[in-house]
Amino acid sequence: MVWNCVWGKAWLDARDSDPAAAEHALTMYAAILERPEFKQHFDPESAQPVVRGIIEDARLGDPSGVQQDVSVNCSDQDS
């Protein structure tokens, strides 16, 4: 989760000011979908669709899911 916290925050910080950095950060954030931990530890019927939806919405320009993810799961992480 630390990985996604860092890249989620990076995307949120860059999305309005640095499109190239934002694109890279979102690509890295979305890389969780290919991680064995995601496939093994995120429930395929409840958690996996939520994460996929957050990423898809972010790709379409909606930051709300990433913002909620970062707010809920990353409050104890350093920026």
Stockholm file with secondary structure:
# STOCKHOLM 1.0

chainA/1-79         MVWNCVWGKAWLDARDSDPAAAEHALTMYAAILERPEFKQHFDPESAQPVVRGIIEDARLGDPSGVQQDVSVNCSDQDS
#=GR chainA/1-79 SS CHHHHHHHHHHHHHTTTCHHHHHHHHHHHHGGGGSHHHHHHSCTTTHHHHHHHHHHHHHTTCCHHHHHHHHHHCTTSCC
#=GC SS_cons        CHHHHHHHHHHHHHTTTCHHHHHHHHHHHHGGGGSHHHHHHSCTTTHHHHHHHHHHHHHTTCCHHHHHHHHHHCTTSCC
//
